[in-house]
Amino acid sequence: MGEAGSVLMAAVGDLSMHSLPAAALPAPDAWSLASDVWVVADLLILIGFLLALLATFALAVVHGRDHWKYVSIFFAGAALSCGCGLIIVQLGLIRASGLPLFLLQCAAGLFAMISVLTLWPALAGAAATPNRSSARHNAPLEPGLPLRTGPGGPLSLEDALSGIGATMFARGEDLSERWSTALPGEMVGDAALPSTSFAATLKERISASFSSAFSRKEAVATNFQIEDARGNPRWYELTVQPGVFTDGQRGAVGCLFDVTRFRQPEAECRSLLQEATHRAKNLLTVIQSVVRMSAKTLNLPPATIEPFNARLQSVALAYDLLVREEWEGVALPDLLRSQLGHALGGAVSRASWSGPPLRLRPSAVQTLALAFHELAVKAEAQGALSLPEGSLRVWWETVSLKDGSEGYRLVWQETGGPAPDQTAERKTFSRDILERLTPRGLRGEVSSAYTEEGFRWEVRFPATNILPTN
């Protein structure tokens, strides 16, 4: 094979390119990646591994209980250390191969599995920890407890509602009060609250909702937050239903429900989620910096790492959308607008999309975000958007899949592009994302072809990737 061939085989065997002369490196191409494409693929997998471990670590620290908390934290930290070591090896900062690399991979996987397994009993301990408010509400009733006479008769409705922070009331069309149970402050026996601005604000909200129900002649539901007499935030849900009383007079009945004990844990979970996402985005930024410094050290051209950095930014944009929607799902048009706007810049004005309203599940959001990014980069580099007259249209519709189940079809159609370049159709990491990773992530099927209009990419996926419509 000659001296050059021997050097090349030795470099491939060691998973390193340090011994190759600069002239032996392949020239950068818009649709081909250098020999370190598999390093980039491994880095993306490791990034997902580290993000999952980071979430496990955060959950154990914040919500863990008993000794399981510390066991989960210890093994999550050990797995994170092993994962960082694997990233360093993949970046070529430390050379490792053979048995040491295999042992490091096994240790990372084993520690991660133990951390996840010990997280469940730690969180179960947190759920089993009683709080004072629940203990007070769940206290058994004493036999022979006297009941006040109220709107419900001898068995007072007020007594039934006081334990759950609810109030019911009825008013005439002129807002005159027909009957009412006690307001939340009165129900807990706090005589100071009715005379405070808290009670006044609460009564104003109730009157405004009754007026709105009478003027609209339909039920009104609202939720709001106010501060009580001690300055603590409290959340309420209020519903008002207009109608006619048994005496023939028009009026409405309403129900005010104190949902503070539900909203406070939600706020804590939302804060934790935002913190975990912030840390994940910081980790992405650190990885980008490490890649840039490594590229300078290895004298790699900037075009080698630009696709990698662009993909990281695409993942970060998808995370931003998920955090904004509290990880409940993202509307498909919002995902398209975000990814195409980032990849195409001003050329996004030549793209359009249409289809029925769909909200993607978080797993589908991350999968389609990378697919849209790769398609947009290809369209701008050598597709329809590389020419002034080119355009792009994306649409989706409901279809029946091969097994007869309900699914969806999404089509990416470019129009007015140049003739297909057959030399650009060789295997690349971008094609791997579109043809292998996307159908695997969506549990669907992908096809692509050059039609008379231009490049066409189509994916069919089951309805399990879509959130049900309320």
C-alpha positions in Angstrom: 0.0 0.0 0.0 2.9 2.3 0.4 4.0 4.6 3.1 1.0 7.0 2.8 -1.4 4.0 3.1 0.3 2.7 6.2 0.1 6.1 7.9 -3.7 6.3 7.0 -4.4 2.8 8.3 -2.6 3.5 11.6 -4.5 6.8 12.0 -7.9 5.0 11.4 -6.9 2.2 13.8 -6.2 4.7 16.6 -9.3 6.8 15.9 -6.9 9.8 15.5 -5.9 12.1 12.7 -2.9 13.6 14.3 -0.5 11.7 12.0 -2.1 12.7 8.7 -0.6 15.6 6.8 -2.9 18.5 6.0 -2.9 17.6 2.3 -4.4 14.2 3.1 -7.5 15.7 4.7 -10.6 15.8 2.5 -11.7 19.1 1.2 -14.8 20.6 3.0 -18.0 20.2 1.0 -21.5 21.5 1.5 -23.0 18.0 1.7 -20.0 15.9 2.9 -18.4 15.8 6.3 -14.8 15.1 7.2 -13.7 11.8 8.6 -14.6 13.1 12.1 -18.4 12.9 11.2 -18.7 9.9 13.5 -17.0 11.8 16.3 -19.7 14.5 15.9 -22.4 11.8 16.0 -20.9 10.3 19.1 -20.7 13.8 20.6 -24.5 14.4 20.0 -25.3 11.1 21.7 -23.1 11.9 24.6 -24.7 15.3 24.9 -28.2 13.7 25.3 -26.7 11.3 27.8 -25.3 14.1 29.9 -28.5 16.2 29.7 -30.5 13.2 31.0 -28.0 12.7 33.8 -28.1 16.4 34.7 -31.9 16.2 35.0 -31.6 13.1 37.2 -29.0 14.9 39.4 -31.3 18.0 39.7 -34.3 15.9 40.6 -32.4 14.0 43.3 -30.9 17.2 44.8 -34.2 19.1 45.0 -36.9 16.5 45.6 -35.0 13.5 46.9 -35.6 12.1 50.4 -34.0 9.7 52.8 -30.7 7.9 52.1 -31.7 7.1 48.5 -31.2 10.7 47.6 -27.5 10.6 48.4 -27.0 7.3 46.6 -28.7 8.7 43.5 -26.6 11.9 43.6 -23.4 10.0 44.1 -23.9 7.6 41.1 -25.3 10.5 38.9 -22.1 12.5 39.6 -19.9 9.5 38.8 -21.8 8.9 35.6 -21.4 12.6 34.7 -17.7 12.4 35.3 -17.4 9.4 33.0 -19.5 11.1 30.4 -17.3 14.2 30.5 -14.3 11.9 30.1 -15.8 10.3 27.0 -16.4 13.7 25.5 -12.7 14.6 26.1 -11.7 11.4 24.4 -13.9 12.0 21.5 -12.5 15.5 21.1 -9.0 14.1 21.0 -7.8 16.0 24.0 -6.8 12.6 25.6 -6.0 9.5 23.6 -7.7 6.3 24.7 -8.7 3.2 22.9 -9.2 -0.5 23.5 -9.8 -1.8 27.0 -9.6 1.6 28.9 -12.2 3.2 26.6 -14.5 0.2 26.9 -14.2 0.2 30.7 -15.0 4.0 30.7 -18.1 3.4 28.6 -19.3 0.5 30.8 -18.8 2.6 33.9 -20.8 5.5 32.5 -23.7 3.2 31.6 -23.6 1.3 34.9 -23.5 4.4 37.1 -26.3 6.1 35.1 -28.5 3.0 35.4 -27.9 2.8 39.2 -28.6 6.5 39.5 -32.0 6.2 37.7 -33.0 3.1 39.7 -32.2 4.8 43.0 -34.0 8.0 42.0 -37.5 6.3 42.2 -37.3 5.4 45.9 -35.9 8.8 46.6 -38.8 10.5 44.9 -41.3 8.0 46.5 -39.9 9.1 49.9 -40.6 12.8 49.0 -44.2 11.9 47.9 -44.8 10.0 51.1 -43.7 13.0 53.3 -46.8 14.5 54.8 -47.3 18.3 55.1 -49.1 20.2 57.8 -51.9 21.5 55.6 -52.8 18.0 54.3 -52.7 16.6 57.9 -55.1 19.4 59.0 -57.5 18.8 56.1 -57.4 15.0 56.5 -57.9 15.0 60.3 -60.8 12.7 61.3 -64.0 14.3 62.4 -64.9 13.9 66.0 -68.2 12.1 66.6 -71.1 14.3 67.5 -69.5 17.5 66.0 -72.3 20.1 65.8 -73.2 21.4 62.3 -74.3 24.9 61.6 -77.5 25.6 59.7 -76.8 26.9 56.2 -78.1 27.0 52.6 -77.8 23.2 52.4 -80.2 22.6 55.3 -79.3 20.8 58.6 -76.2 19.2 56.9 -74.6 22.5 56.1 -73.0 22.9 52.6 -70.6 25.4 54.3 -69.2 22.7 56.5 -68.6 20.5 53.5 -66.8 23.3 51.6 -64.7 24.8 54.4 -62.2 22.0 54.5 -61.3 22.3 50.8 -61.1 26.1 50.6 -64.2 26.6 48.5 -67.1 29.1 48.6 -70.5 29.0 46.9 -72.9 31.9 46.5 -76.0 33.1 44.6 -76.9 36.6 43.5 -79.8 38.2 41.8 -79.5 40.0 38.5 -79.1 43.3 40.4 -76.1 41.7 42.2 -78.1 41.5 45.4 -76.9 38.5 47.5 -79.4 35.6 47.8 -77.1 33.4 49.9 -73.4 32.7 50.4 -71.1 30.5 52.4 -68.1 32.1 54.1 -65.2 33.5 52.2 -61.8 31.7 52.5 -60.6 33.9 55.3 -63.8 33.5 57.3 -63.8 29.7 56.8 -60.4 29.3 58.6 -61.6 31.4 61.5 -59.4 34.4 60.7 -61.6 37.3 61.8 -59.0 39.9 60.6 -59.1 39.0 57.0 -62.7 40.2 56.0 -61.7 43.8 56.9 -58.5 43.8 54.9 -57.9 44.7 51.3 -57.6 41.0 50.5 -61.3 40.4 51.3 -62.3 43.6 49.5 -60.3 42.6 46.4 -61.8 39.1 46.5 -65.4 40.5 46.6 -64.7 42.9 43.8 -63.5 40.0 41.6 -66.6 38.0 42.4 -68.9 41.0 41.6 -67.1 41.6 38.3 -67.5 37.9 37.3 -71.2 38.1 38.1 -71.6 41.2 36.0 -69.8 39.6 33.1 -72.0 36.5 33.3 -75.2 38.6 33.3 -74.0 40.8 30.4 -72.8 37.9 28.3 -75.7 35.6 29.3 -73.4 32.6 29.6 -71.1 30.9 32.1 -67.9 32.6 33.0 -64.7 30.9 34.3 -61.6 32.7 35.4 -58.5 32.3 37.6 -56.5 34.9 39.3 -53.8 35.6 41.9 -54.0 38.1 44.8 -52.0 38.6 48.0 -53.6 37.8 51.4 -53.3 40.0 54.5 -49.9 38.6 55.3 -48.5 39.3 51.8 -48.5 35.7 50.6 -49.7 35.0 47.1 -52.9 32.9 46.7 -54.5 31.5 43.6 -58.2 31.2 43.0 -60.5 29.7 40.3 -64.0 31.2 39.9 -66.9 30.0 37.9 -70.3 31.7 37.5 -73.4 30.2 35.9 -76.4 32.4 35.2 -80.0 31.0 35.2 -83.4 31.3 36.8 -84.1 30.5 40.5 -87.1 28.4 41.6 -89.0 31.6 42.5 -88.8 32.8 38.9 -86.2 35.5 39.5 -83.1 35.6 37.2 -79.7 35.3 38.9 -76.6 33.2 39.0 -74.7 30.8 41.2 -70.9 30.8 41.6 -68.1 28.8 43.1 -64.8 30.1 44.3 -62.1 27.6 44.8 -58.7 28.2 46.5 -56.1 26.3 44.4 -53.0 27.7 46.2 -52.0 24.2 47.5 -51.9 23.0 43.8 -50.3 26.1 42.3 -47.4 26.3 44.7 -45.9 22.8 43.7 -46.5 23.7 40.1 -44.5 26.9 40.5 -41.7 25.0 42.2 -41.6 22.4 39.4 -41.6 25.2 36.8 -38.7 26.8 38.6 -36.8 23.6 38.7 -37.5 22.9 35.0 -36.3 26.4 34.1 -33.1 25.9 36.2 -32.4 22.5 34.6 -32.9 24.0 31.1 -30.7 26.9 31.9 -27.9 24.5 33.1 -28.4 22.4 29.9 -28.0 25.5 27.7 -24.9 26.5 29.6 -23.6 23.0 29.0 -24.2 23.4 25.2 -22.3 26.7 25.3 -19.4 25.0 27.1 -19.4 22.3 24.5 -19.3 24.8 21.7 -16.3 26.6 23.3 -14.5 23.3 23.8 -15.1 22.4 20.2 -13.8 25.7 18.9 -10.7 25.5 21.0 -10.1 21.9 20.0 -10.4 22.9 16.3 -7.8 25.6 16.7 -5.5 23.2 18.5 -5.9 20.6 15.7 -5.7 23.2 12.9 -9.1 22.2 11.6 -10.8 24.6 9.2 -13.8 26.5 10.6 -16.1 24.8 8.0 -15.5 21.5 9.8 -17.2 22.6 13.1 -19.8 25.1 11.7 -22.4 22.3 11.0 -21.9 21.0 14.6 -22.4 24.4 16.2 -25.4 25.0 14.0 -27.0 21.7 15.2 -26.3 22.6 18.8 -28.1 26.0 18.3 -31.0 24.1 16.7 -31.3 21.9 19.8 -31.2 25.0 22.0 -34.0 26.7 20.1 -36.2 23.6 20.5 -35.5 23.7 24.2 -36.5 27.3 24.4 -39.9 26.4 22.8 -40.4 23.5 25.2 -39.6 25.6 28.2 -42.0 28.4 27.0 -44.8 25.8 26.8 -43.7 24.1 30.1 -42.7 20.9 28.3 -46.3 20.1 27.4 -45.8 20.3 23.7 -45.1 22.8 20.9 -47.4 23.8 18.0 -45.9 22.6 14.6 -46.1 26.1 13.0 -44.1 27.5 15.9 -41.4 24.9 15.5 -41.2 25.5 11.7 -41.0 29.3 12.3 -38.2 28.9 14.8 -36.0 26.5 12.9 -36.4 28.0 9.5 -36.0 31.5 10.8 -32.7 30.5 12.4 -31.3 28.5 9.4 -32.6 30.6 6.5 -32.5 34.2 7.8 -34.1 36.5 5.3 -34.8 33.6 2.9 -37.6 32.4 5.2 -39.9 34.9 3.5 -39.9 32.5 0.5 -41.2 29.6 2.7 -44.8 28.9 3.6 -46.6 26.1 5.5 -50.1 25.0 6.2 -52.1 22.2 7.8 -54.5 21.3 10.6 -53.6 22.5 14.1 -51.1 20.1 15.7 -49.2 20.2 19.0 -46.2 17.9 19.0 -45.1 16.0 22.0 -41.6 16.9 23.4 -39.9 13.9 21.9 -41.3 14.7 18.5 -40.3 18.3 18.8 -36.6 17.5 19.3 -36.6 15.0 16.4 -38.3 17.3 13.9 -36.2 20.3 15.0 -33.0 18.6 13.8 -34.8 17.4 10.6 -36.1 20.9 9.7 -32.6 22.3 10.4 -30.9 19.9 8.0 -33.5 20.4 5.3 -33.3 24.2 5.5 -29.5 24.1 5.4 -29.6 21.9 2.3 -32.3 24.0 0.6 -30.2 27.2 1.1 -26.9 25.7 0.1 -27.8 23.7 -3.0 -31.6 23.5 -3.1 -34.4 25.7 -4.3 -33.6 28.6 -1.9 -30.1 28.9 -3.4 -31.7 30.6 -6.4 -33.7 33.9 -6.3 -36.7 32.3 -8.0 -36.8 29.2 -5.7 -39.5 28.7 -3.0 -40.4 26.2 -0.3 -43.7 24.9 0.8 -44.4 22.6 3.8 -47.8 21.1 4.5 -49.2 18.3 6.6 -52.4 16.3 6.7 -54.2 13.4 8.4 -53.7 10.0 6.7 -54.1 6.3 7.4 -50.9 4.3 8.0 -50.2 0.9 6.7 -51.6 -0.8 9.8 -54.8 1.1 9.4 -54.2 3.4 12.4 -54.5 7.2 12.3 -51.4 9.1 11.4 -50.0 12.2 9.7 -48.1 13.0 6.6 -45.7 16.0 6.5 -44.3 17.0 3.1 -41.3 19.3 2.4 -41.6 20.5 -1.2 -39.0 22.7 -2.9 -39.9 24.5 -6.2 -37.7 26.2 -8.7 -34.4 24.8 -7.6 -31.3 23.7 -9.6 -30.9 20.3 -11.2 -30.0 17.6 -8.7 -26.3 17.2 -8.1 -25.7 13.4 -8.0 -22.3 13.9 -6.5 -23.9 15.3 -3.4 -26.0 12.2 -2.8 -23.2 10.2 -1.1 -23.6 9.2 2.6 -23.4 12.1 5.0 -24.3 12.7 8.6 -27.1 15.0 7.4 -28.7 12.2 5.4 -28.3 10.0 8.5 -30.5 12.4 10.5 -33.1 12.7 7.7 -33.3 9.0 6.7 -32.4 7.1 9.8 -32.7 9.1 13.0 -36.0 11.0 12.1 -38.1 7.9 11.3 -36.6 6.1 14.4 -37.5 9.1 16.6 -41.1 9.4 15.2 -41.6 5.6 14.7 -42.6 6.4 11.2 -41.4 6.2 7.6 -39.4 8.7 5.5 -39.0 9.0 1.7 -37.2 11.6 -0.5 -37.0 12.2 -4.3 -36.5 14.8 -7.0 -39.8 15.6 -8.7 -40.5 17.9 -11.6 -41.0 20.7 -9.2 -37.9 20.1 -7.1 -36.6 18.2 -4.1 -39.4 16.5 -2.0 -39.0 15.0 1.4 -41.9 13.2 3.1 -42.4 11.7 6.6 -45.4 9.6 7.8 -45.7 9.1 11.6 -48.4 7.8 14.0 -50.7 10.1 15.9 -49.0 9.1 19.2 -46.5 11.9 18.5 -49.4 14.5 18.7 -51.0 15.7 21.9 -54.8 15.2 21.9 -57.0 18.2 21.3 -58.9 19.4 24.4 
